[in-house]
């Protein structure tokens, strides 16, 4: 339910705004990549303005996502360590389960040693 609400309140209006922006900015614009203004025509790109705007939006989204991914690295590492530790404890516990033949564990065999 929460996901649908976020989609309806954020994504749909954003899509409508980007579509309107694209339709309103269809005129071609020159993007000069020469910072010194030498007049080199090979460093000029002509495209509609909305392509530059959407490209900048996409680039910002990608850079922000990458920065977030890097910022969460310590939490992923901690989760991986916790999963390994849980697997180790499960392995140890499975060795302590009684045999299918019905033998009961004695208290001295059931102790776990903590490293």
PyMOL CGO cylinders between C-alpha atoms (Angstrom):
from pymol import cmd
from pymol.cgo import CYLINDER

trace = [
    CYLINDER, 0.00, 0.00, 0.00, 2.81, 2.37, 0.88, 0.3, 1, 1, 1, 1, 1, 1,
    CYLINDER, 2.81, 2.37, 0.88, 4.55, 1.74, -2.42, 0.3, 1, 1, 1, 1, 1, 1,
    CYLINDER, 4.55, 1.74, -2.42, 1.38, 2.56, -4.37, 0.3, 1, 1, 1, 1, 1, 1,
    CYLINDER, 1.38, 2.56, -4.37, 0.95, 5.78, -2.40, 0.3, 1, 1, 1, 1, 1, 1,
    CYLINDER, 0.95, 5.78, -2.40, 4.53, 6.90, -3.08, 0.3, 1, 1, 1, 1, 1, 1,
    CYLINDER, 4.53, 6.90, -3.08, 4.12, 5.98, -6.74, 0.3, 1, 1, 1, 1, 1, 1,
    CYLINDER, 4.12, 5.98, -6.74, 0.90, 7.99, -7.00, 0.3, 1, 1, 1, 1, 1, 1,
    CYLINDER, 0.90, 7.99, -7.00, 2.15, 11.03, -5.13, 0.3, 1, 1, 1, 1, 1, 1,
    CYLINDER, 2.15, 11.03, -5.13, 5.70, 11.28, -6.47, 0.3, 1, 1, 1, 1, 1, 1,
    CYLINDER, 5.70, 11.28, -6.47, 6.36, 9.29, -9.62, 0.3, 1, 1, 1, 1, 1, 1,
    CYLINDER, 6.36, 9.29, -9.62, 3.19, 10.08, -11.57, 0.3, 1, 1, 1, 1, 1, 1,
    CYLINDER, 3.19, 10.08, -11.57, 3.40, 13.90, -11.11, 0.3, 1, 1, 1, 1, 1, 1,
    CYLINDER, 3.40, 13.90, -11.11, 7.13, 13.77, -11.86, 0.3, 1, 1, 1, 1, 1, 1,
    CYLINDER, 7.13, 13.77, -11.86, 6.44, 11.88, -15.09, 0.3, 1, 1, 1, 1, 1, 1,
    CYLINDER, 6.44, 11.88, -15.09, 3.77, 14.39, -16.09, 0.3, 1, 1, 1, 1, 1, 1,
    CYLINDER, 3.77, 14.39, -16.09, 6.12, 17.31, -15.35, 0.3, 1, 1, 1, 1, 1, 1,
    CYLINDER, 6.12, 17.31, -15.35, 8.98, 15.76, -17.33, 0.3, 1, 1, 1, 1, 1, 1,
    CYLINDER, 8.98, 15.76, -17.33, 6.67, 15.08, -20.28, 0.3, 1, 1, 1, 1, 1, 1,
    CYLINDER, 6.67, 15.08, -20.28, 5.43, 18.67, -20.25, 0.3, 1, 1, 1, 1, 1, 1,
    CYLINDER, 5.43, 18.67, -20.25, 9.02, 19.92, -19.99, 0.3, 1, 1, 1, 1, 1, 1,
    CYLINDER, 9.02, 19.92, -19.99, 10.03, 17.76, -22.95, 0.3, 1, 1, 1, 1, 1, 1,
    CYLINDER, 10.03, 17.76, -22.95, 7.18, 19.02, -25.12, 0.3, 1, 1, 1, 1, 1, 1,
    CYLINDER, 7.18, 19.02, -25.12, 7.84, 22.68, -24.22, 0.3, 1, 1, 1, 1, 1, 1,
    CYLINDER, 7.84, 22.68, -24.22, 11.62, 22.49, -24.88, 0.3, 1, 1, 1, 1, 1, 1,
    CYLINDER, 11.62, 22.49, -24.88, 11.90, 20.81, -28.28, 0.3, 1, 1, 1, 1, 1, 1,
    CYLINDER, 11.90, 20.81, -28.28, 13.93, 23.57, -29.94, 0.3, 1, 1, 1, 1, 1, 1,
    CYLINDER, 13.93, 23.57, -29.94, 17.54, 22.65, -30.78, 0.3, 1, 1, 1, 1, 1, 1,
    CYLINDER, 17.54, 22.65, -30.78, 20.22, 24.17, -28.57, 0.3, 1, 1, 1, 1, 1, 1,
    CYLINDER, 20.22, 24.17, -28.57, 23.99, 24.25, -29.06, 0.3, 1, 1, 1, 1, 1, 1,
    CYLINDER, 23.99, 24.25, -29.06, 26.12, 22.83, -26.28, 0.3, 1, 1, 1, 1, 1, 1,
    CYLINDER, 26.12, 22.83, -26.28, 29.69, 24.07, -26.65, 0.3, 1, 1, 1, 1, 1, 1,
    CYLINDER, 29.69, 24.07, -26.65, 32.21, 21.80, -24.92, 0.3, 1, 1, 1, 1, 1, 1,
    CYLINDER, 32.21, 21.80, -24.92, 35.18, 24.10, -25.55, 0.3, 1, 1, 1, 1, 1, 1,
    CYLINDER, 35.18, 24.10, -25.55, 35.76, 26.08, -22.32, 0.3, 1, 1, 1, 1, 1, 1,
    CYLINDER, 35.76, 26.08, -22.32, 38.17, 28.47, -24.05, 0.3, 1, 1, 1, 1, 1, 1,
    CYLINDER, 38.17, 28.47, -24.05, 35.85, 29.42, -26.92, 0.3, 1, 1, 1, 1, 1, 1,
    CYLINDER, 35.85, 29.42, -26.92, 38.34, 28.61, -29.67, 0.3, 1, 1, 1, 1, 1, 1,
    CYLINDER, 38.34, 28.61, -29.67, 35.59, 28.10, -32.22, 0.3, 1, 1, 1, 1, 1, 1,
    CYLINDER, 35.59, 28.10, -32.22, 36.30, 24.40, -32.74, 0.3, 1, 1, 1, 1, 1, 1,
    CYLINDER, 36.30, 24.40, -32.74, 33.10, 23.04, -34.31, 0.3, 1, 1, 1, 1, 1, 1,
    CYLINDER, 33.10, 23.04, -34.31, 33.93, 19.44, -33.42, 0.3, 1, 1, 1, 1, 1, 1,
    CYLINDER, 33.93, 19.44, -33.42, 33.28, 20.30, -29.75, 0.3, 1, 1, 1, 1, 1, 1,
    CYLINDER, 33.28, 20.30, -29.75, 29.71, 21.47, -30.36, 0.3, 1, 1, 1, 1, 1, 1,
    CYLINDER, 29.71, 21.47, -30.36, 26.63, 19.28, -29.87, 0.3, 1, 1, 1, 1, 1, 1,
    CYLINDER, 26.63, 19.28, -29.87, 23.23, 20.33, -31.16, 0.3, 1, 1, 1, 1, 1, 1,
    CYLINDER, 23.23, 20.33, -31.16, 20.22, 18.65, -29.54, 0.3, 1, 1, 1, 1, 1, 1,
    CYLINDER, 20.22, 18.65, -29.54, 16.84, 19.61, -28.08, 0.3, 1, 1, 1, 1, 1, 1,
    CYLINDER, 16.84, 19.61, -28.08, 17.06, 21.22, -24.66, 0.3, 1, 1, 1, 1, 1, 1,
    CYLINDER, 17.06, 21.22, -24.66, 14.96, 18.53, -23.00, 0.3, 1, 1, 1, 1, 1, 1,
    CYLINDER, 14.96, 18.53, -23.00, 17.62, 15.92, -23.86, 0.3, 1, 1, 1, 1, 1, 1,
    CYLINDER, 17.62, 15.92, -23.86, 20.20, 17.92, -21.93, 0.3, 1, 1, 1, 1, 1, 1,
    CYLINDER, 20.20, 17.92, -21.93, 17.80, 18.34, -19.01, 0.3, 1, 1, 1, 1, 1, 1,
    CYLINDER, 17.80, 18.34, -19.01, 16.87, 14.66, -18.92, 0.3, 1, 1, 1, 1, 1, 1,
    CYLINDER, 16.87, 14.66, -18.92, 20.53, 13.71, -19.31, 0.3, 1, 1, 1, 1, 1, 1,
    CYLINDER, 20.53, 13.71, -19.31, 21.49, 15.89, -16.35, 0.3, 1, 1, 1, 1, 1, 1,
    CYLINDER, 21.49, 15.89, -16.35, 18.62, 14.39, -14.34, 0.3, 1, 1, 1, 1, 1, 1,
    CYLINDER, 18.62, 14.39, -14.34, 19.73, 10.85, -15.21, 0.3, 1, 1, 1, 1, 1, 1,
    CYLINDER, 19.73, 10.85, -15.21, 23.37, 11.62, -14.44, 0.3, 1, 1, 1, 1, 1, 1,
    CYLINDER, 23.37, 11.62, -14.44, 22.40, 13.09, -11.06, 0.3, 1, 1, 1, 1, 1, 1,
    CYLINDER, 22.40, 13.09, -11.06, 20.29, 10.03, -10.33, 0.3, 1, 1, 1, 1, 1, 1,
    CYLINDER, 20.29, 10.03, -10.33, 23.16, 7.70, -11.19, 0.3, 1, 1, 1, 1, 1, 1,
    CYLINDER, 23.16, 7.70, -11.19, 25.75, 9.66, -9.17, 0.3, 1, 1, 1, 1, 1, 1,
    CYLINDER, 25.75, 9.66, -9.17, 23.39, 9.89, -6.17, 0.3, 1, 1, 1, 1, 1, 1,
    CYLINDER, 23.39, 9.89, -6.17, 22.64, 6.17, -6.33, 0.3, 1, 1, 1, 1, 1, 1,
    CYLINDER, 22.64, 6.17, -6.33, 26.34, 5.33, -6.49, 0.3, 1, 1, 1, 1, 1, 1,
    CYLINDER, 26.34, 5.33, -6.49, 27.11, 7.63, -3.56, 0.3, 1, 1, 1, 1, 1, 1,
    CYLINDER, 27.11, 7.63, -3.56, 24.32, 6.01, -1.52, 0.3, 1, 1, 1, 1, 1, 1,
    CYLINDER, 24.32, 6.01, -1.52, 25.60, 2.55, -2.42, 0.3, 1, 1, 1, 1, 1, 1,
    CYLINDER, 25.60, 2.55, -2.42, 29.10, 3.52, -1.24, 0.3, 1, 1, 1, 1, 1, 1,
    CYLINDER, 29.10, 3.52, -1.24, 27.69, 5.01, 1.96, 0.3, 1, 1, 1, 1, 1, 1,
    CYLINDER, 27.69, 5.01, 1.96, 25.88, 1.78, 2.80, 0.3, 1, 1, 1, 1, 1, 1,
    CYLINDER, 25.88, 1.78, 2.80, 28.96, -0.39, 2.37, 0.3, 1, 1, 1, 1, 1, 1,
    CYLINDER, 28.96, -0.39, 2.37, 29.56, -0.77, 6.11, 0.3, 1, 1, 1, 1, 1, 1,
    CYLINDER, 29.56, -0.77, 6.11, 25.98, -1.98, 6.64, 0.3, 1, 1, 1, 1, 1, 1,
    CYLINDER, 25.98, -1.98, 6.64, 26.26, -4.54, 3.84, 0.3, 1, 1, 1, 1, 1, 1,
    CYLINDER, 26.26, -4.54, 3.84, 29.56, -5.75, 5.28, 0.3, 1, 1, 1, 1, 1, 1,
    CYLINDER, 29.56, -5.75, 5.28, 27.98, -6.05, 8.74, 0.3, 1, 1, 1, 1, 1, 1,
    CYLINDER, 27.98, -6.05, 8.74, 25.01, -7.99, 7.33, 0.3, 1, 1, 1, 1, 1, 1,
    CYLINDER, 25.01, -7.99, 7.33, 27.32, -10.35, 5.46, 0.3, 1, 1, 1, 1, 1, 1,
    CYLINDER, 27.32, -10.35, 5.46, 29.34, -10.96, 8.63, 0.3, 1, 1, 1, 1, 1, 1,
    CYLINDER, 29.34, -10.96, 8.63, 26.13, -11.61, 10.60, 0.3, 1, 1, 1, 1, 1, 1,
    CYLINDER, 26.13, -11.61, 10.60, 24.89, -14.05, 7.96, 0.3, 1, 1, 1, 1, 1, 1,
    CYLINDER, 24.89, -14.05, 7.96, 28.17, -15.98, 8.09, 0.3, 1, 1, 1, 1, 1, 1,
    CYLINDER, 28.17, -15.98, 8.09, 28.02, -16.12, 11.86, 0.3, 1, 1, 1, 1, 1, 1,
    CYLINDER, 28.02, -16.12, 11.86, 24.39, -17.32, 11.77, 0.3, 1, 1, 1, 1, 1, 1,
    CYLINDER, 24.39, -17.32, 11.77, 25.32, -20.05, 9.28, 0.3, 1, 1, 1, 1, 1, 1,
    CYLINDER, 25.32, -20.05, 9.28, 28.13, -21.17, 11.57, 0.3, 1, 1, 1, 1, 1, 1,
    CYLINDER, 28.13, -21.17, 11.57, 25.76, -21.38, 14.55, 0.3, 1, 1, 1, 1, 1, 1,
    CYLINDER, 25.76, -21.38, 14.55, 23.21, -23.31, 12.47, 0.3, 1, 1, 1, 1, 1, 1,
    CYLINDER, 23.21, -23.31, 12.47, 25.92, -25.76, 11.43, 0.3, 1, 1, 1, 1, 1, 1,
    CYLINDER, 25.92, -25.76, 11.43, 26.96, -26.24, 15.05, 0.3, 1, 1, 1, 1, 1, 1,
    CYLINDER, 26.96, -26.24, 15.05, 23.32, -26.70, 16.16, 0.3, 1, 1, 1, 1, 1, 1,
    CYLINDER, 23.32, -26.70, 16.16, 22.65, -29.26, 13.44, 0.3, 1, 1, 1, 1, 1, 1,
    CYLINDER, 22.65, -29.26, 13.44, 25.54, -31.37, 14.73, 0.3, 1, 1, 1, 1, 1, 1,
    CYLINDER, 25.54, -31.37, 14.73, 23.89, -31.41, 18.17, 0.3, 1, 1, 1, 1, 1, 1,
    CYLINDER, 23.89, -31.41, 18.17, 20.51, -32.70, 16.95, 0.3, 1, 1, 1, 1, 1, 1,
    CYLINDER, 20.51, -32.70, 16.95, 19.73, -36.28, 17.95, 0.3, 1, 1, 1, 1, 1, 1,
    CYLINDER, 19.73, -36.28, 17.95, 20.10, -39.11, 15.48, 0.3, 1, 1, 1, 1, 1, 1,
    CYLINDER, 20.10, -39.11, 15.48, 16.90, -40.28, 13.76, 0.3, 1, 1, 1, 1, 1, 1,
    CYLINDER, 16.90, -40.28, 13.76, 17.30, -43.56, 15.73, 0.3, 1, 1, 1, 1, 1, 1,
    CYLINDER, 17.30, -43.56, 15.73, 15.95, -41.80, 18.82, 0.3, 1, 1, 1, 1, 1, 1,
    CYLINDER, 15.95, -41.80, 18.82, 19.07, -41.29, 20.93, 0.3, 1, 1, 1, 1, 1, 1,
    CYLINDER, 19.07, -41.29, 20.93, 18.78, -38.41, 23.43, 0.3, 1, 1, 1, 1, 1, 1,
    CYLINDER, 18.78, -38.41, 23.43, 21.54, -35.89, 23.91, 0.3, 1, 1, 1, 1, 1, 1,
    CYLINDER, 21.54, -35.89, 23.91, 23.24, -35.84, 27.23, 0.3, 1, 1, 1, 1, 1, 1,
    CYLINDER, 23.24, -35.84, 27.23, 23.86, -32.43, 28.80, 0.3, 1, 1, 1, 1, 1, 1,
    CYLINDER, 23.86, -32.43, 28.80, 27.63, -32.66, 28.45, 0.3, 1, 1, 1, 1, 1, 1,
    CYLINDER, 27.63, -32.66, 28.45, 27.29, -33.24, 24.65, 0.3, 1, 1, 1, 1, 1, 1,
    CYLINDER, 27.29, -33.24, 24.65, 24.81, -30.40, 24.21, 0.3, 1, 1, 1, 1, 1, 1,
    CYLINDER, 24.81, -30.40, 24.21, 27.15, -27.62, 25.33, 0.3, 1, 1, 1, 1, 1, 1,
    CYLINDER, 27.15, -27.62, 25.33, 28.35, -25.12, 22.75, 0.3, 1, 1, 1, 1, 1, 1,
    CYLINDER, 28.35, -25.12, 22.75, 31.75, -23.62, 23.04, 0.3, 1, 1, 1, 1, 1, 1,
    CYLINDER, 31.75, -23.62, 23.04, 32.04, -19.93, 22.33, 0.3, 1, 1, 1, 1, 1, 1,
    CYLINDER, 32.04, -19.93, 22.33, 35.15, -18.92, 20.44, 0.3, 1, 1, 1, 1, 1, 1,
]
cmd.load_cgo(trace, "trace")
